[in-house]
Amino acid sequence: MHQWLNLALFLALAVVIAGGMLVLARLLRVKSHKTPPPTRHMTYECGEEPDGDAWIRFHPRYYVVALLFVLFDVEAAFLLPWALNIDNLGAIALVEMGIFLFILLLGWVYALRKGAIRWQ
């Protein structure tokens, strides 16, 4: 019975503190102007005046570079746990990782030949 009373007091105290914080935040909030300033709906560009439309088209090369980064980042995420446990995994894991790296190397060579990594 004593534990239930402690739990009820704890929950009541938590509700009072949380509710008090919400009420206090509501009372002390910063009130905005009645009419919004004209810059409210402008695009923010690091304090600079916006130049042109915010919706521009990016060259697909940027997306290819981003995808290649994700691909090799995932490769690193697979390599680290494998490298840490190489003693316990044995020779089969070494061969499998060699195949995995060979396939990734083929993809990298393909991207180089297609010019996906060449910055222009």
Rosetta constraint file for C-alpha pairs under 8 A:
AtomPair CA 1 CA 5 HARMONIC 6.49 0.50
AtomPair CA 2 CA 6 HARMONIC 6.36 0.50
AtomPair CA 3 CA 7 HARMONIC 6.13 0.50
AtomPair CA 4 CA 8 HARMONIC 6.04 0.50
AtomPair CA 5 CA 9 HARMONIC 6.12 0.50
AtomPair CA 6 CA 10 HARMONIC 6.06 0.50
AtomPair CA 7 CA 11 HARMONIC 6.15 0.50
AtomPair CA 8 CA 12 HARMONIC 6.05 0.50
AtomPair CA 9 CA 13 HARMONIC 6.00 0.50
AtomPair CA 10 CA 14 HARMONIC 6.12 0.50
AtomPair CA 11 CA 15 HARMONIC 6.18 0.50
AtomPair CA 12 CA 16 HARMONIC 6.13 0.50
AtomPair CA 13 CA 17 HARMONIC 6.08 0.50
AtomPair CA 14 CA 18 HARMONIC 6.04 0.50
AtomPair CA 15 CA 19 HARMONIC 5.84 0.50
AtomPair CA 16 CA 20 HARMONIC 5.81 0.50
AtomPair CA 17 CA 21 HARMONIC 6.14 0.50
AtomPair CA 18 CA 22 HARMONIC 6.35 0.50
AtomPair CA 19 CA 23 HARMONIC 6.18 0.50
AtomPair CA 20 CA 24 HARMONIC 5.94 0.50
AtomPair CA 21 CA 25 HARMONIC 5.95 0.50
AtomPair CA 22 CA 26 HARMONIC 6.16 0.50
AtomPair CA 23 CA 27 HARMONIC 6.24 0.50
AtomPair CA 24 CA 28 HARMONIC 6.08 0.50
AtomPair CA 25 CA 29 HARMONIC 5.70 0.50
AtomPair CA 32 CA 36 HARMONIC 7.95 0.50
AtomPair CA 36 CA 40 HARMONIC 6.58 0.50
AtomPair CA 38 CA 42 HARMONIC 7.94 0.50
AtomPair CA 42 CA 50 HARMONIC 7.84 0.50
AtomPair CA 43 CA 50 HARMONIC 6.35 0.50
AtomPair CA 43 CA 54 HARMONIC 6.94 0.50
AtomPair CA 44 CA 48 HARMONIC 7.43 0.50
AtomPair CA 44 CA 49 HARMONIC 7.77 0.50
AtomPair CA 44 CA 50 HARMONIC 6.98 0.50
AtomPair CA 45 CA 49 HARMONIC 6.86 0.50
AtomPair CA 45 CA 50 HARMONIC 6.16 0.50
AtomPair CA 50 CA 54 HARMONIC 7.93 0.50
AtomPair CA 58 CA 62 HARMONIC 7.09 0.50
AtomPair CA 59 CA 63 HARMONIC 7.67 0.50
AtomPair CA 60 CA 64 HARMONIC 6.37 0.50
AtomPair CA 61 CA 65 HARMONIC 6.18 0.50
AtomPair CA 61 CA 116 HARMONIC 6.60 0.50
AtomPair CA 62 CA 66 HARMONIC 6.21 0.50
AtomPair CA 63 CA 67 HARMONIC 6.10 0.50
AtomPair CA 64 CA 68 HARMONIC 6.11 0.50
AtomPair CA 64 CA 116 HARMONIC 6.66 0.50
AtomPair CA 65 CA 69 HARMONIC 6.14 0.50
AtomPair CA 65 CA 116 HARMONIC 7.04 0.50
AtomPair CA 65 CA 117 HARMONIC 6.51 0.50
AtomPair CA 66 CA 70 HARMONIC 6.27 0.50
AtomPair CA 67 CA 71 HARMONIC 6.09 0.50
AtomPair CA 68 CA 72 HARMONIC 6.24 0.50
AtomPair CA 69 CA 73 HARMONIC 5.90 0.50
AtomPair CA 70 CA 74 HARMONIC 6.05 0.50
AtomPair CA 71 CA 75 HARMONIC 6.32 0.50
AtomPair CA 72 CA 76 HARMONIC 6.27 0.50
AtomPair CA 73 CA 77 HARMONIC 6.34 0.50
AtomPair CA 74 CA 78 HARMONIC 6.29 0.50
AtomPair CA 75 CA 79 HARMONIC 6.12 0.50
AtomPair CA 76 CA 80 HARMONIC 6.20 0.50
AtomPair CA 77 CA 81 HARMONIC 7.38 0.50
AtomPair CA 78 CA 82 HARMONIC 6.57 0.50
AtomPair CA 79 CA 83 HARMONIC 5.93 0.50
AtomPair CA 80 CA 84 HARMONIC 6.24 0.50
AtomPair CA 81 CA 85 HARMONIC 6.31 0.50
AtomPair CA 82 CA 86 HARMONIC 5.87 0.50
AtomPair CA 85 CA 89 HARMONIC 6.34 0.50
AtomPair CA 86 CA 90 HARMONIC 6.69 0.50
AtomPair CA 86 CA 93 HARMONIC 7.63 0.50
AtomPair CA 86 CA 94 HARMONIC 7.64 0.50
AtomPair CA 89 CA 93 HARMONIC 5.69 0.50
AtomPair CA 89 CA 94 HARMONIC 7.86 0.50
AtomPair CA 90 CA 94 HARMONIC 6.78 0.50
AtomPair CA 91 CA 95 HARMONIC 6.36 0.50
AtomPair CA 92 CA 96 HARMONIC 6.18 0.50
AtomPair CA 93 CA 97 HARMONIC 6.03 0.50
AtomPair CA 94 CA 98 HARMONIC 6.16 0.50
AtomPair CA 95 CA 99 HARMONIC 6.30 0.50
AtomPair CA 96 CA 100 HARMONIC 6.19 0.50
AtomPair CA 97 CA 101 HARMONIC 6.04 0.50
AtomPair CA 98 CA 102 HARMONIC 6.03 0.50
AtomPair CA 99 CA 103 HARMONIC 6.22 0.50
AtomPair CA 100 CA 104 HARMONIC 6.36 0.50
AtomPair CA 101 CA 105 HARMONIC 5.97 0.50
AtomPair CA 102 CA 106 HARMONIC 6.19 0.50
AtomPair CA 103 CA 107 HARMONIC 6.40 0.50
AtomPair CA 104 CA 108 HARMONIC 6.20 0.50
AtomPair CA 105 CA 109 HARMONIC 6.14 0.50
AtomPair CA 106 CA 110 HARMONIC 6.10 0.50
AtomPair CA 107 CA 111 HARMONIC 6.17 0.50
AtomPair CA 108 CA 112 HARMONIC 6.19 0.50
AtomPair CA 109 CA 113 HARMONIC 6.16 0.50
AtomPair CA 110 CA 114 HARMONIC 6.17 0.50
AtomPair CA 111 CA 115 HARMONIC 6.16 0.50
AtomPair CA 111 CA 116 HARMONIC 5.27 0.50
AtomPair CA 111 CA 117 HARMONIC 6.55 0.50
AtomPair CA 112 CA 116 HARMONIC 6.14 0.50
AtomPair CA 112 CA 117 HARMONIC 5.97 0.50
AtomPair CA 112 CA 118 HARMONIC 7.37 0.50
